[in-house]
Amino acid sequence: MKHVLKLFSGSIILFFAFSCAHKQNQEAITIFHAGSLSYPIAEITAAYLAENPGVAIYTEAAGSVASIRKITELGRQADLLASADHHLIDQLLIPEHADHNIRFATNSIVIAYNERSLHSGHINSHNWAETLMDTEVHIGSSDPDADPCGYRTLLCLQLEGLRTGKDNLTGLILSGKRHYLRPKETDLIALLETGTIDYMFIYESVAIQHGMRHIKLSDSVNLSNPALTDWYAQSKVMIRGTEPGSQLEIKGEPITYGITVLKNAANEKRAWDFVNFVLNPDKGGKILKASGQQPVYPAQVNDIAGIPDEIMIYIQNTNQ
């Protein structure tokens, strides 16, 4: 059995695992996923292929909103979609493109920097807002119209403004030429490494995966604590909707990732088998945890109709 792994630019990863005897009958699935899931999805895919020789898995990373629009606006085919914001699946994919929304992991917003960053010697979890307001500081964030980390950055800043009484905090920090906007948060890492920016808003898991220095924010603004759901909901942003000229309201809430098998999946059975692997706490769950993300176990869904029986041991129906 021969295994081949190829990495292409543009955050597109193509994995092949094949047997010469069965090459013509090779199974394949395509996964569109959030950029912040690039590392764990690569690790989970490699582990899955080790157990399932003869399967091909094609993965494509982008901001979650952009990933969904590949399906809803560009008509592209995929078997699975994994989003950094589970609500996007409810709002943009169900019921036309998907039936289920499985909530399977959580995360937190942090601020990453390096030793060359301006004021790196004294920034901390208490003075970060004042530090970032310095007009000499260069800051990176992702596009809220393409990536949940982008609109979660805005929500985070809104909450800090509410907490401190600074209503214009977002404008004071993300302003002018010193603010660098990119399609997804992982696109900013090179800018930080080269010193183009001093700080960037990013998920804690991505900062851990890349060995980045980072400031942990308080639970009141980092969107990680379910006990603060009502507080988070005081913040909201508007992003571009699916129709020309339309907008979609996003309210602050604890960060939760979602995964779904798409209705036009070319290999539905294999796609569900991969989801089974992701949800298994001793397999995908273990890899997620090692990657800096907390798996949700059991995973949560609002509707279990049509979900294969073998996956039900890893799922809780929240509508019961």
C-alpha positions in Angstrom: 0.0 0.0 0.0 1.4 3.3 -1.0 0.5 6.7 0.6 1.2 10.0 -1.1 0.7 13.5 0.4 0.9 16.6 -1.7 0.6 20.2 -0.5 -0.5 22.9 -2.9 -0.5 26.7 -2.4 -3.6 28.7 -1.8 -4.6 26.7 1.3 -5.6 23.7 -0.9 -4.5 20.4 0.4 -4.9 17.2 -1.7 -4.4 13.9 0.0 -4.1 10.6 -1.8 -4.0 7.2 -0.4 -4.3 4.4 -3.0 -3.8 0.8 -3.9 -2.6 0.1 -7.4 -5.1 -2.8 -7.6 -8.0 -0.6 -6.7 -7.0 2.7 -8.2 -9.9 2.8 -10.6 -12.5 2.2 -7.8 -11.0 4.7 -5.5 -13.4 6.4 -3.1 -13.1 10.2 -2.6 -14.7 13.0 -0.6 -14.3 16.8 -0.7 -14.2 18.9 2.4 -14.6 22.7 2.5 -13.5 24.0 5.9 -12.6 27.1 7.9 -9.0 28.3 7.7 -8.7 27.9 11.5 -9.3 24.1 11.0 -6.5 23.7 8.5 -4.1 22.0 11.0 -6.5 19.7 12.8 -8.3 18.7 9.5 -4.9 17.8 8.0 -4.0 15.8 11.1 -7.4 14.1 11.2 -7.3 13.4 7.5 -3.9 11.7 7.8 -5.1 9.6 10.7 -8.3 8.7 8.8 -6.4 7.7 5.7 -4.1 5.5 7.8 -7.2 3.5 8.8 -8.9 3.7 5.4 -6.4 3.0 2.6 -7.9 3.4 -0.8 -9.8 6.6 0.1 -8.9 10.1 -1.4 -9.7 13.2 0.6 -9.6 16.7 -1.0 -9.7 19.6 1.4 -10.0 23.3 0.7 -9.6 26.0 3.3 -11.1 29.5 3.3 -13.0 31.8 5.6 -16.2 30.0 6.7 -18.5 32.5 5.0 -16.4 32.3 1.8 -16.4 28.4 2.0 -20.2 28.4 2.2 -20.6 30.9 -0.7 -18.6 28.5 -2.9 -21.6 26.2 -2.5 -24.5 28.6 -2.3 -23.3 31.2 -4.9 -20.8 29.4 -7.1 -22.5 26.0 -7.2 -19.4 24.1 -6.3 -19.7 20.5 -5.1 -18.4 19.2 -1.8 -19.3 16.4 0.5 -18.6 18.1 3.9 -18.6 21.6 5.2 -16.9 22.5 8.5 -17.5 26.1 9.7 -15.9 28.1 12.5 -19.4 29.4 13.3 -22.1 26.8 13.4 -24.8 29.5 13.0 -23.7 30.0 9.4 -24.8 26.5 8.6 -28.3 27.2 10.0 -28.5 30.6 8.3 -26.9 29.9 4.9 -27.1 26.1 4.2 -30.1 24.6 5.9 -32.5 23.5 4.4 -31.5 24.0 0.8 -28.0 22.6 0.9 -27.9 20.6 4.2 -30.1 18.9 6.8 -27.9 18.8 9.8 -25.7 21.1 11.9 -23.4 19.2 14.3 -21.7 21.4 16.8 -18.3 19.7 17.6 -15.7 22.1 18.8 -15.0 25.5 20.6 -12.4 28.2 20.5 -11.4 31.6 21.9 -10.2 35.0 20.5 -6.7 36.0 21.4 -4.2 38.7 20.2 -1.0 37.3 18.7 2.3 39.1 18.5 6.1 38.5 18.5 9.2 39.8 20.3 9.6 42.6 17.7 6.1 43.9 18.1 5.9 47.5 19.3 5.2 47.5 23.1 5.6 43.7 23.2 7.4 44.1 26.6 4.5 45.4 28.5 1.2 44.5 26.7 -1.0 42.2 28.8 -4.6 41.1 29.2 -5.5 44.3 31.0 -3.9 47.0 28.9 -4.2 45.5 25.4 -6.9 48.0 24.2 -4.8 51.0 25.2 -1.8 49.5 23.5 -3.6 48.8 20.3 -4.9 52.4 20.2 -1.3 53.7 19.7 -1.3 55.0 16.2 2.2 53.7 15.6 1.0 50.1 16.2 0.1 48.1 13.1 -2.8 45.6 13.5 -4.2 42.7 11.4 -7.6 41.2 11.3 -9.6 39.1 8.9 -12.5 40.2 6.6 -15.8 40.0 8.5 -17.6 39.4 5.2 -15.6 36.3 4.5 -14.4 34.9 7.9 -16.0 34.5 11.3 -12.7 35.5 13.0 -13.2 38.9 11.3 -16.6 39.6 12.6 -15.7 38.0 16.0 -12.9 40.5 16.2 -15.5 43.3 15.8 -17.7 41.7 18.4 -14.8 41.4 20.8 -13.9 45.1 20.4 -17.6 46.0 20.9 -17.7 44.1 24.1 -14.5 45.7 25.4 -16.0 49.1 24.5 -19.2 48.3 26.4 -17.2 47.0 29.4 -15.0 50.1 29.5 -17.4 52.8 28.3 -15.4 53.4 25.1 -18.2 53.4 22.4 -15.7 54.2 19.6 -13.1 51.6 20.5 -13.4 49.6 17.3 -12.7 52.7 15.2 -9.8 53.8 17.3 -8.1 50.4 16.9 -9.0 49.2 13.4 -8.4 52.4 11.6 -6.4 53.9 8.7 -3.4 52.5 6.9 -2.1 50.8 10.1 -5.0 48.3 9.9 -4.4 45.3 7.6 -7.4 43.3 6.4 -7.1 39.8 4.9 -9.6 37.2 3.7 -8.9 34.9 6.7 -7.0 35.1 9.9 -4.3 32.6 8.8 -3.4 34.9 5.9 -2.1 37.4 8.5 0.5 35.1 10.0 3.2 35.9 7.4 2.6 39.6 8.0 3.3 39.2 11.7 6.4 37.1 11.1 7.9 39.7 8.8 7.1 42.6 11.1 4.6 44.2 8.8 2.1 44.1 11.6 2.6 44.1 15.3 -0.5 42.4 16.5 -3.3 40.3 15.0 -6.6 39.0 16.3 -6.7 35.2 15.9 -8.1 32.0 17.4 -6.3 30.6 20.3 -6.0 27.2 18.6 -4.2 28.7 15.6 -1.8 30.7 17.9 -1.0 27.5 19.7 -0.5 25.5 16.5 2.0 28.1 15.1 3.8 28.6 18.4 2.8 32.2 18.5 3.1 34.5 21.5 -0.4 35.6 22.4 -2.4 37.6 24.9 -5.4 35.8 26.4 -8.3 38.1 26.7 -10.8 38.0 29.6 -13.9 35.9 29.2 -16.0 39.0 29.0 -14.6 39.7 25.5 -13.0 36.5 24.2 -16.3 34.8 23.3 -15.4 31.5 25.0 -17.6 31.2 28.0 -21.2 29.8 27.7 -22.1 31.3 31.0 -21.7 34.8 29.4 -24.0 34.1 26.5 -26.4 36.9 27.4 -23.6 39.4 27.8 -22.1 38.4 24.5 -25.5 38.9 22.8 -25.3 42.7 23.5 -22.8 42.9 20.6 -23.7 42.6 16.9 -22.4 43.2 13.5 -23.8 43.1 9.9 -22.1 41.2 7.2 -22.9 40.7 3.5 -25.8 38.4 2.8 -26.2 35.8 0.1 -28.3 38.0 -2.1 -27.0 41.2 -3.8 -27.4 44.1 -1.4 -28.6 42.0 1.5 -27.1 41.8 5.0 -26.9 39.2 7.7 -26.9 40.1 11.4 -24.4 38.3 13.6 -24.8 38.5 17.3 -22.1 37.8 19.9 -22.2 34.3 21.3 -19.7 31.6 22.5 -17.6 30.3 19.7 -18.8 27.0 18.4 -17.8 25.1 15.2 -20.2 23.1 13.1 -19.9 20.4 10.5 -22.5 19.1 8.1 -22.8 16.5 5.3 -24.1 18.3 2.2 -27.2 17.2 0.3 -25.4 16.9 -3.0 -22.5 14.9 -1.4 -21.1 12.6 -4.1 -20.1 10.1 -1.5 -22.5 10.5 1.4 -21.7 7.2 3.1 -18.0 7.9 3.2 -18.6 11.5 4.3 -20.6 10.3 7.3 -17.9 7.8 8.1 -15.4 10.7 8.2 -17.8 12.7 10.5 -17.9 9.6 12.8 -14.1 9.7 12.9 -14.1 13.5 13.8 -16.6 13.0 16.6 -14.9 10.0 18.2 -13.2 11.3 21.3 -10.4 8.8 20.9 -9.7 9.8 17.3 -10.8 13.1 15.9 -11.6 14.5 19.3 -8.1 13.6 20.6 -6.5 15.4 17.6 -8.6 18.5 18.1 -7.6 18.7 21.7 -4.0 18.3 20.9 -4.4 21.1 18.3 -5.6 23.6 20.9 -9.3 23.2 20.4 -11.8 21.8 22.9 -14.0 19.2 21.3 -17.7 19.2 22.2 -18.5 15.8 23.6 -21.1 14.7 23.0 -21.5 16.8 19.9 -24.8 18.6 19.7 -27.6 18.8 17.1 -31.1 20.1 17.0 -32.4 17.4 14.6 -31.2 13.8 14.5 -33.5 12.6 11.7 -31.4 10.9 9.1 -28.2 10.8 11.1 -26.6 7.3 10.8 -27.1 5.1 13.9 -23.3 4.5 14.3 -22.8 8.3 14.9 -25.6 8.6 17.5 -23.3 7.4 20.3 -21.3 10.7 19.9 -24.3 13.0 19.6 -26.8 14.7 21.9 -30.1 15.9 20.6 -30.6 19.3 22.2 -34.3 19.4 21.2 -35.2 16.6 23.6 
